[in-house]
Each structure stands twice: as structure tokens, then as C-alpha cells.
Amino acid sequence: MTAAPATVPASSQSLPNPPAQSARLVVDDDFELAPVNPRLFGSFVEHLGRCVYGGIYEPGHPTADEDGFRQDVIDLVRELGVTTVRYPGGNFVSGYRWEDGVGPKDQRPRRLDTAWHSTETNAFGLHEMAAWLKKTGDNELMEAVNLGTRGLQEALDLLEYANIPGGTKLSDERRTNGAEDPFNIRMWCLGNEMDGPWQLGHKNAQDYATLATEVARGMRQIDPDLELVVCGSSSHTMPNFGEWEETVLQKAYNLVDFVSCHAYYQPYDGDIASFLASGVDMDGFIKDVAAAIDATKSRLKSKHEVAISFDEWNVWYQGAEPSRTPEGIGNWPVAPHLLEDVYSALDAVVFGDLLITLLKNADRVHAASLAQLVNVIAPIMTAPGGPAWRQTTFYPFAETARLAKGGTVFEPKLASGTVSTKRFGDVPAVDAVAVRGADGGVAVFAVNRSLTDAAAFTITLPDRAQSGRNAQSGSDAQPYAEVSARTLHEDDLDARNTEQDQNRVTLHANDTAQLHADGRTVTVTLPPVSWTAVEAR
């Protein structure tokens, strides 16, 4: 943390051994983009591998409470800053019978989970999830309904069970099962990845649009104020991407509030430069879906607004050994080790860039869910009966959530040199976004995509407000008093956090951050392949 020098003018400041790259971000009060919706910091808990069983729920663990919830995991979830949690799937939901997961545990049936070739014990269900969310900070539940093997009646039954105060068969069953008050779930996903041929009950766009519209209309007859998420494309590369969105929205537009996006990234054929530019693809995905929303709104002459829920996103090494599901008619394990990717410093930098991209599109993306929360392609890992620890990706998420929640995103005004990639051509070497915090300070999140060169990054800050979230000008404006920066960077891009070395990769203070004499100019050096958070107060 560096106080502004009293006598040296900003123009005379220079860094020793100037970096080969340079970039400049101008943060202007006249170009506020959108508030940061708290739901941008959502996550995802699916009945997949050890996300639930052995992750958030492990009776008998040394830290487990009376409900079987691991307290060490709860503590890390709180530190991570998660808000909304999407549940219970994912591919799992397309074969899930929600009523199997309620009532006395000794009477709940064991079922085959065909999505992940596992056995579902149903020891954990809706009541347990609601209780767990209370303990993590009263976080919001985002419930998904099964539109793979089920449909309208089952969705209505679940809604009645969850949200009606009492006086009906299903609401009274909930009360008998221990929840006197309704769960009051506001946000509902109408199925999951129904465009994907891997999905149980996969449908074409017309058939899914018809079903989703029927379910949305029926659910609104019970509660017209629900927030409903219709399935968009499972990735930017789906063969019917765009056509799917337009077909579904044409029927469902006025009945839904969100259309979903899902995207996972990994390096292909050793192409690290393109992997570092994954945010370019995510940004294009968002803009393409936003264009489909706008075209449908115009075509229907609707005044209704539909936003994007980017409710699955992450780095995921699909096809790698941890993602291979069990096989065989007699082999259906309970909570097998699945999708337990161990993330590197490189992965965390890409992950941080994806967070920057979501913030840059905060005017269109009003909800997002990091997939997933514990053990399964997750920022938190656990050992059975042992410790819980932070993956490398934990740090960009927790730092961004800490600094950006309750803030306002500025429209990026960024100039940067470029780096070349095979997949995306020349892309900005530095990507960045600025957020006015709830306390009047400014946070800037920046990534350096260059594999070889550090970047000299200059930030021109707006006038600082004395208090509140809105900047002030004139006599009320003050210069900033201090700046600090924290960077995730490792010379060894493959450095990882493991049970044996849990803190190998963390955020470190970046002592190059300088606030200049004008009180508004900040310079900081961004190492190659790095993610940095700058905080000015």
C-alpha cells in the first residue's frame, strides 16, 4: 500500500527496466455500465462425484455438525463470497425425482444416476440444501426442474411443496418433513442443456420451446413473480447455436426472465496462447446471445426484458482421466471421484479473465454460476475425513467478490498492445475492468495474457466520492489517498495447490503499484501470465 508522493509529478515517475508491453485504462464517471448484480457470484452444486457427498455433506467428519455438514467447507464457502447456488443439476437433474430427497432419510430410495453412472442415495435433498444455505450465510437457492424425463405436473408439484405456506397436500408434507416455513425459491431453471444429445430426454428446439413454455405458464399460475431461466445453448460451438436461442425465445420470451449460457475452457493441442484468450470467446458468446434476445424482443414488439444467466462456467479438462465416468451394468458407485481437476496457476489466470469478462458484460449478464463449488471442477477441495483447501482458482473469485459486490461497473476504456493466438487472431495483451465499490473506492481487475512480457499498466481513476457509491465532482471530490495491488503469478505455470502443499499458489502483494501526485494516476507492472486486483481508496 503506497501513499501518494507529495512532490514528484506523475509525468516524472518511471519503473526500472520498463516492461515490453503497455496498456492504459481510463475510468470515467460519465460511463457507468451497470450495477454488479450479487447473483454474478453464484455457484453450482450438483449431485455429481463428491460435490455433495464427501464435499459439503460428510457425517462423521471431525468438523461435521449435527446435520452432517462440514464446517471447514462452510467456512471456505463464506470466504469465497458465493451468493446464489444452482441445484441439483446439471445433467443429474434430467433424471431426478425431487420427492426421493425429502422425508425420513431411512425411507428414501436409492436410485441410478444415469448422467454420471453412479448410485444416488438421496440422503441429501431439498431440505438439506436449504439448511446448508442458511449456514453459509443465508445464500439464495436457484432450483432446477427436471424437463428431461418429467414435465409440467412434476414442476408444479415441486413448486407447491417448496413455496406454498400450507393448507395443501404437498405444502403440508413439507411442514411434516420439518420445514414449517416455505423455502420461497424465486429463481428456477427450466431443465438443463436440453440442446445436448448427451442429455437424458434431449429435445429439439421446437419441442423444448413448447415444453418450457407450458411449464413456465403453469408455474406462473401458482406464482406470477417467479424468475425463470430457459435453456440456451450448452456452448458457443453447438451446431445449432443461435438458431436454438431464436426458436426457444420466440415461444417463451414473455414468460421467462433469463436465457442460460454454459461455457468451459481448456487448452487444445498445447495452445496456451489461445487458452489465455478464452475470455474473448466468452465475450463473443454473451454478445451473440444478447443479439438473439434483442432480435426476439424487437420481432415480438415486447417491452419485457430478458437477461443472461451464465449458469455454468469454468476451466474444465474434459476428456482427461478425472472426467471419465464409471462403466458397466454392475458398477454404480456412490460418490465416486469424478471431475476432480487440480488447477494450475495458468488455469487461475484464465479463470480470472473469465470473471473480468462477466463483469464487463454486467449490463446483460445478471446471474452467473461457477461450476462447481466443492471437489468437482471446484475452487474448494476436500479429503475424506481430512482437510479442505483452496484451489488456485479460489483466489480470483474471492478477491473479485470481495471488491465488486454492491458496486457499479464502468464501461471499459482500455488501450493495449496485442498478442497473437491461433484461435482468435490478435487479441489485447491486457484485459481489464473497473468497478466503483459500495464504499466509493475503485477496484480494477486486470489480466496479462502475454506468455513472455510484463506489461506497464496505467490507470486513470475518476474523481473519488467522499461516501456512497456514486462519484461526486467539484468541491466534494477528493484525490485518492492510497493504492494497493495483489497479483496471482507463478514462474512455474503448472504450480498447483494440493493436500500436501495447500498454499503453493496464492495472491501476493504487488509492490510496483504506485499512486502518483495527482491522486488519480496509478501505475502497476503486470507480470506475464498474471491476474491482478488493484484497489484505490
C-alpha positions in Angstrom: 0.0 0.0 0.0 1.6 3.2 -1.2 0.7 6.8 -0.2 0.8 9.4 -2.9 4.2 11.2 -3.1 3.9 14.8 -2.2 6.4 16.4 -4.5 7.1 14.2 -7.6 4.8 14.9 -10.5 3.2 12.0 -12.2 4.9 12.5 -15.5 8.4 12.0 -14.0 7.6 8.6 -12.4 9.0 5.6 -14.2 9.5 2.0 -13.5 13.0 0.5 -13.7 13.5 -1.8 -16.7 10.4 -0.8 -18.5 8.2 -3.8 -19.5 7.9 -4.7 -23.1 4.1 -4.3 -23.2 2.0 -1.3 -22.1 -1.7 -0.7 -21.5 -3.9 2.1 -20.2 -7.3 2.1 -18.7 -9.3 5.3 -18.3 -12.1 5.1 -15.7 -14.7 7.8 -16.3 -17.7 8.6 -14.1 -19.7 9.5 -17.2 -19.5 5.9 -18.5 -21.1 3.7 -15.8 -22.2 0.5 -17.4 -24.4 -1.3 -14.9 -24.7 -2.3 -11.2 -23.0 -5.5 -10.2 -25.8 -8.0 -9.5 -24.9 -10.1 -6.5 -26.0 -13.2 -8.5 -22.9 -12.8 -10.7 -21.1 -14.5 -7.8 -23.2 -17.6 -7.8 -22.0 -21.2 -7.9 -23.3 -24.6 -8.6 -23.9 -27.8 -6.5 -24.8 -30.9 -8.5 -25.2 -34.5 -7.3 -22.0 -35.4 -9.2 -19.0 -37.2 -7.8 -18.0 -35.8 -4.4 -19.6 -32.4 -4.7 -22.3 -33.2 -2.2 -21.3 -36.5 -0.6 -17.8 -36.1 0.9 -17.8 -32.4 -0.1 -20.4 -30.3 1.7 -22.0 -33.3 3.4 -19.9 -35.8 5.3 -21.4 -37.1 8.6 -18.7 -38.4 10.8 -16.1 -35.9 9.6 -14.2 -34.2 12.5 -15.7 -30.8 11.6 -19.2 -32.1 10.8 -22.1 -30.5 12.6 -25.4 -32.1 13.8 -26.7 -32.1 10.2 -23.5 -33.7 8.8 -22.3 -30.5 7.1 -18.5 -30.0 7.0 -17.8 -26.8 8.9 -14.4 -26.4 7.3 -16.2 -26.3 3.9 -18.8 -23.8 5.1 -16.0 -21.5 6.3 -14.3 -21.6 2.9 -17.6 -21.1 1.1 -18.2 -18.0 3.2 -14.7 -16.8 2.4 -15.2 -17.4 -1.3 -18.1 -15.0 -1.3 -20.7 -17.1 -3.1 -24.2 -15.8 -3.3 -26.7 -17.9 -5.3 -26.3 -21.7 -5.6 -27.8 -23.6 -8.5 -29.0 -27.0 -7.5 -29.3 -30.1 -8.0 -28.0 -30.1 -11.6 -26.7 -30.1 -14.2 -27.1 -33.3 -16.2 -28.2 -35.0 -13.0 -31.5 -33.1 -12.8 -32.8 -34.6 -16.1 -33.4 -38.0 -14.4 -34.0 -36.7 -10.8 -37.2 -37.3 -8.8 -37.2 -34.5 -6.3 -39.6 -36.3 -3.9 -36.9 -39.0 -3.4 -34.9 -36.5 -1.5 -37.5 -35.4 1.1 -39.0 -37.2 4.1 -37.3 -39.5 6.6 -33.8 -40.5 5.4 -34.2 -44.1 6.2 -37.2 -44.3 3.8 -35.6 -42.5 0.9 -34.9 -44.8 -2.1 -31.5 -45.4 -3.8 -31.6 -44.6 -7.5 -29.4 -45.0 -10.5 -27.9 -41.7 -11.7 -27.5 -42.3 -15.4 -26.0 -39.0 -16.1 -22.8 -39.9 -14.2 -23.2 -43.7 -13.9 -23.4 -43.6 -10.1 -25.8 -44.5 -7.3 -27.8 -41.7 -5.7 -28.6 -42.4 -2.0 -30.9 -39.4 -1.7 -29.5 -38.8 1.9 -29.2 -35.2 0.8 -32.1 -33.3 -0.8 -34.1 -30.1 -0.8 -34.4 -29.7 2.9 -30.7 -30.4 3.5 -29.7 -27.9 0.8 -31.9 -25.2 2.3 -30.5 -25.8 5.8 -26.9 -25.8 4.4 -27.5 -22.5 2.6 -28.7 -20.9 5.9 -25.4 -21.9 7.4 -23.3 -20.5 4.6 -24.8 -17.0 5.0 -28.5 -17.4 4.0 -27.5 -17.7 0.4 -30.1 -17.9 -2.4 -31.2 -21.2 -3.8 -31.6 -21.4 -7.6 -33.6 -24.6 -8.2 -33.6 -26.6 -11.4 -36.6 -28.7 -12.5 -36.4 -32.0 -14.5 -37.6 -31.4 -18.0 -35.8 -34.5 -19.3 -37.8 -37.4 -18.0 -40.6 -35.3 -16.4 -42.6 -32.1 -17.1 -45.4 -29.8 -16.1 -47.1 -31.7 -13.3 -43.8 -32.5 -11.5 -42.7 -28.9 -11.8 -46.0 -27.7 -10.3 -45.7 -30.3 -7.5 -42.2 -29.2 -6.6 -43.2 -25.5 -6.6 -46.3 -26.3 -4.4 -44.1 -28.3 -2.0 -41.4 -25.6 -1.8 -43.3 -22.3 -1.8 -46.9 -22.6 -0.7 -47.1 -21.8 3.1 -49.6 -24.6 3.9 -53.1 -26.0 3.6 -52.4 -28.3 0.6 -51.3 -31.9 0.4 -47.7 -31.1 -0.7 -47.1 -28.0 1.4 -48.3 -29.8 4.5 -46.0 -32.7 3.6 -43.1 -30.1 3.7 -44.2 -29.0 7.1 -44.4 -32.6 8.3 -40.9 -33.1 7.0 -39.6 -30.3 9.2 -39.9 -27.1 7.2 -42.7 -25.1 8.7 -42.0 -22.1 6.6 -41.9 -22.3 2.8 -38.5 -22.2 1.1 -39.6 -19.3 -1.1 -37.4 -20.2 -4.0 -37.5 -17.3 -6.5 -35.2 -18.4 -9.4 -36.0 -21.6 -11.3 -34.1 -23.3 -14.2 -36.4 -24.9 -16.8 -34.3 -28.0 -17.3 -30.6 -28.2 -18.2 -28.8 -28.3 -21.5 -31.7 -29.7 -23.4 -30.0 -29.0 -26.7 -27.3 -31.5 -25.9 -27.6 -35.1 -27.3 -25.9 -36.3 -24.1 -28.9 -35.1 -22.0 -31.4 -37.6 -20.8 -34.6 -36.5 -22.5 -32.8 -34.4 -25.1 -35.2 -32.4 -27.3 -35.0 -30.4 -30.4 -35.5 -26.7 -30.2 -39.2 -26.7 -31.1 -40.1 -29.5 -28.7 -38.2 -27.9 -25.8 -39.7 -24.5 -26.5 -43.2 -25.9 -26.3 -42.5 -27.8 -23.1 -40.6 -24.9 -21.4 -43.4 -22.5 -22.4 -46.1 -24.9 -20.9 -44.1 -25.3 -17.7 -43.4 -21.5 -17.4 -47.0 -20.7 -17.9 -48.1 -23.3 -15.3 -45.6 -22.2 -12.7 -46.7 -18.6 -13.1 -50.3 -19.6 -12.4 -49.1 -20.5 -8.9 -46.7 -17.6 -8.5 -46.5 -14.9 -11.3 -43.5 -13.3 -9.7 -41.0 -16.2 -10.2 -37.8 -15.6 -12.1 -37.5 -18.3 -14.8 -34.4 -19.4 -16.7 -34.9 -21.0 -20.1 -32.1 -23.2 -21.6 -29.9 -21.6 -24.1 -27.1 -23.4 -25.9 -24.7 -25.6 -24.0 -21.7 -24.0 -25.6 -20.8 -21.4 -28.2 -19.8 -24.2 -30.6 -23.1 -26.2 -30.7 -24.1 -26.8 -34.3 -27.5 -25.2 -33.8 -26.2 -22.3 -31.6 -28.2 -19.1 -32.4 -31.0 -21.0 -34.1 -31.7 -22.7 -30.8 -31.9 -19.3 -28.9 -34.2 -17.7 -31.5 -36.5 -20.7 -31.7 -36.9 -21.1 -27.9 -37.2 -17.3 -27.2 -39.8 -16.9 -30.0 -42.2 -19.0 -27.9 -41.0 -18.4 -24.4 -39.8 -14.8 -24.4 -42.6 -13.1 -22.5 -42.8 -15.9 -19.9 -39.1 -16.1 -18.9 -36.6 -13.7 -17.3 -33.3 -15.3 -18.3 -31.7 -17.4 -21.0 -28.8 -19.6 -19.9 -25.2 -19.8 -21.3 -22.7 -22.6 -20.5 -19.0 -22.5 -21.3 -16.0 -24.5 -20.3 -12.4 -23.8 -21.4 -9.2 -25.8 -21.6 -6.1 -25.7 -23.8 -6.1 -27.7 -27.0 -3.0 -29.2 -28.6 -0.8 -27.3 -26.2 -2.0 -23.9 -27.5 -1.6 -21.9 -24.3 -1.8 -18.5 -26.1 -5.4 -19.3 -27.2 -6.3 -20.7 -23.8 -5.2 -17.4 -22.2 -7.6 -15.6 -24.6 -10.6 -17.7 -23.6 -12.3 -14.6 -22.4 -12.5 -13.4 -26.0 -14.8 -16.4 -26.8 -16.9 -15.9 -23.7 -17.4 -12.2 -24.6 -18.5 -13.2 -28.1 -20.8 -15.8 -26.7 -22.5 -13.2 -24.5 -22.8 -10.7 -27.3 -24.3 -13.2 -29.7 -26.9 -14.3 -27.2 -27.7 -10.7 -26.3 -28.3 -10.1 -30.0 -30.7 -13.0 -30.2 -32.6 -11.6 -27.2 -32.8 -8.1 -28.8 -33.9 -9.5 -32.1 -36.7 -11.5 -30.5 -37.8 -8.6 -28.4 -38.0 -6.4 -31.5 -39.7 -9.0 -33.5 -42.4 -9.6 -30.8 -42.6 -5.8 -30.1 -42.3 -6.8 -26.5 -41.5 -4.5 -23.5 -40.4 -7.4 -21.4 -36.7 -7.6 -20.5 -34.7 -10.9 -20.7 -31.2 -11.1 -19.2 -28.5 -13.8 -19.4 -27.8 -16.3 -16.7 -24.3 -17.7 -17.4 -25.1 -20.5 -15.0 -22.2 -22.8 -15.9 -18.7 -21.5 -16.5 -15.2 -22.7 -15.6 -12.0 -24.2 -16.8 -12.6 -28.0 -17.3 -10.3 -30.6 -18.7 -13.0 -32.6 -20.5 -11.7 -35.9 -21.7 -9.0 -36.1 -19.1 -8.8 -39.1 -16.7 -10.7 -37.4 -13.8 -13.7 -36.8 -16.1 -14.1 -40.5 -17.1 -17.3 -41.8 -15.7 -17.7 -45.4 -14.3 -18.8 -48.1 -16.7 -20.6 -51.5 -16.6 -24.1 -52.7 -15.7 -22.9 -53.8 -12.3 -20.8 -50.8 -11.5 -22.7 -47.9 -10.0 -20.6 -46.4 -7.2 -21.7 -43.9 -4.6 -20.0 -40.5 -4.9 -17.0 -41.6 -7.0 -14.1 -39.3 -7.5 -15.2 -37.6 -10.7 -14.1 -34.3 -12.5 -11.6 -33.6 -9.7 -9.4 -31.3 -11.8 -6.4 -29.9 -9.9 -6.0 -26.3 -11.1 -2.7 -24.7 -12.0 -1.5 -21.1 -11.8 -2.2 -20.9 -15.6 -5.8 -22.1 -15.1 -6.3 -19.5 -12.4 -5.2 -16.6 -14.7 -7.7 -17.8 -17.4 -10.4 -18.2 -14.7 -9.7 -14.6 -13.6 -10.0 -13.3 -17.1 -13.4 -15.1 -17.4 -14.5 -13.2 -14.3 -13.4 -9.9 -15.9 -15.5 -10.8 -19.0 -18.6 -11.4 -16.9 -18.2 -8.0 -15.2 -17.6 -6.3 -18.5 -21.0 -7.6 -19.6 -22.9 -6.8 -16.3 -25.5 -4.9 -18.3 -26.6 -8.2 -19.9 -25.4 -10.9 -17.5 -27.4 -10.6 -14.4 -26.6 -14.0 -12.9 -23.7 -16.5 -13.2 -22.9 -19.8 -11.6 -19.3 -21.0 -11.2 -19.4 -24.8 -11.9 -18.9 -26.2 -9.4 -18.4 -25.4 -5.7 -16.6 -28.4 -4.0 -14.4 -31.1 -5.4 -16.0 -31.2 -8.9 -14.0 -28.8 -11.1 -14.2 -26.6 -8.0 -12.3 -23.9 -6.1 -12.6 -25.9 -2.9 -11.2 -29.4 -2.4 -11.6 -31.9 0.4 -10.0 -35.1 1.6 -12.3 -37.8 3.0 -12.0 -37.4 6.8 -9.3 -34.9 6.2 -8.7 -31.2 5.4 -10.3 -28.8 3.0 -8.2 -26.4 1.0 -8.3 -23.6 -1.6 -7.5 -24.4 -5.3 -5.7 -21.7 -7.3 -9.0 -20.5 -8.8 -10.3 -19.7 -5.3 -8.3 -16.5 -5.1 -9.5 -14.5 -8.2 -13.1 -15.4 -7.3 -12.9 -14.5 -3.6 -11.0 -11.2 -4.3 -13.4 -10.1 -7.1 -16.4 -10.9 -5.0 -15.0 -9.0 -2.0 -14.3 -5.9 -4.0 -17.1 -5.8 -6.6 -20.2 -6.8 -4.7 -22.6 -3.9 -4.4 -20.6 -1.9 -6.9 -21.1 -0.4 -10.3 -19.1 -1.5 -13.4 -17.6 1.2 -15.6 -17.7 0.9 -19.3 -14.1 -0.2 -20.2 -11.9 2.4 -21.9 -8.9 0.3 -22.5 -5.9 0.6 -24.8 -3.5 -2.3 -25.0 -0.9 -3.9 -27.2 -1.8 -7.3 -28.7 -0.7 -10.9 -28.6 -1.2 -13.4 -31.4 -3.3 -16.5 -31.0 -4.2 -19.4 -33.4 -7.9 -19.5 -32.5 -8.8 -15.8 -32.0 -6.1 -13.9 -34.0 -4.6 -10.8 -32.4 -6.2 -10.1 -29.0 -5.5 -7.4 -26.4 -2.5 -8.4 -24.3 -4.1 -6.8 -21.2 -7.8 -7.2 -20.4 -9.3 -5.2 -17.6 -12.4 -3.8 -15.9 -13.1 -1.3 -13.2 -15.8 -1.3 -10.6 -16.9 1.6 -8.2 -17.2 -0.1 -4.9 -20.1 0.4 -2.4 -17.7 2.5 -0.3 -16.7 4.8 -3.1 -13.3 3.2 -3.8 -12.4 1.8 -7.2 -11.2 -1.7 -7.9 -9.6 -2.6 -11.2 -9.1 -6.3 -12.2 -6.6 -6.9 -14.9 -5.0 -9.9 -16.7 -1.8 -10.0 -18.7 -2.2 -12.7 -21.4 1.3 -12.4 -22.7 3.4 -15.6 -22.2 6.7 -13.7 -22.2 6.3 -10.0 -21.5 5.4 -8.0 -18.4 3.1 -5.0 -19.0 3.3 -1.5 -17.7 -0.3 -0.8 -16.8 -1.5 2.8 -16.2 -4.9 3.6 -14.7 -6.6 7.0 -14.7 -9.1 7.0 -11.9 -12.3 9.0 -11.7 -12.9 11.6 -9.0 -13.3 10.0 -5.7 -16.6 10.3 -3.8 -16.4 11.2 -0.1 -19.0 8.5 0.6 -21.6 6.3 -1.1 -21.4 4.5 -4.4 -21.9 7.5 -6.7 -18.9 9.6 -7.7 -19.1 13.3 -7.0 -17.3 16.2 -8.6 -16.3 19.7 -7.9 -15.6 20.8 -4.3 -16.8 17.4 -3.0 -14.2 15.4 -5.0 -11.0 14.3 -3.3 -7.8 12.7 -4.6 -7.3 9.1 -3.7 -5.1 8.5 -0.6 -3.7 5.1 -1.2 -3.5 2.2 -3.6 -2.7 -1.5 -3.2 -2.5 -4.4 -5.6 -2.4 -8.2 -5.3 -1.3 -10.5 -8.1 -1.6 -14.1 -8.9 1.5 -15.1 -10.9 4.0 -18.0 -10.8 7.1 -18.6 -13.0 6.0 -22.2 -13.0 2.7 -22.0 -14.8 1.9 -25.6 -13.7 2.2 -24.8 -10.0 -0.8 -26.2 -8.1 -2.3 -26.4 -4.6 -2.6 -29.9 -3.2 -3.4 -31.6 0.1 0.3 -31.8 0.8 1.1 -28.2 -0.3 -2.1 -26.3 0.1 -0.7 -22.8 -0.2 1.7 -23.2 -3.1 -0.2 -20.7 -5.2 -1.8 -17.6 -3.6 -2.2 -13.9 -4.2 0.9 -11.8 -3.4 1.3 -8.1 -2.8 2.4 -6.3 -5.9 4.8 -3.7 -4.7 5.1 -2.0 -8.1 1.7 -0.3 -7.6 2.2 3.5 -7.3 -0.4 6.3 -6.8 1.0 9.4 -8.4 1.0 13.0 -7.1 -2.2 14.0 -8.9 -4.1 11.4 -6.8 -5.7 9.9 -9.8 -3.0 8.1 -11.8 -1.9 4.6 -10.9 0.9 2.6 -12.4 1.5 -1.1 -11.8 3.5 -3.8 -13.5 1.6 -6.9 -14.6 3.9 -9.9 -14.9 3.4 -12.2 -17.8 0.5 -14.7 -17.4 -0.9 -13.0 -14.3 -4.1 -11.8 -12.8 -4.1 -8.6 -10.6 -6.6 -6.8 -8.4 -5.9 -3.1 -7.8 -7.7 -1.2 -5.1 -7.7 2.6 -4.8 -9.2 4.4 -1.8 
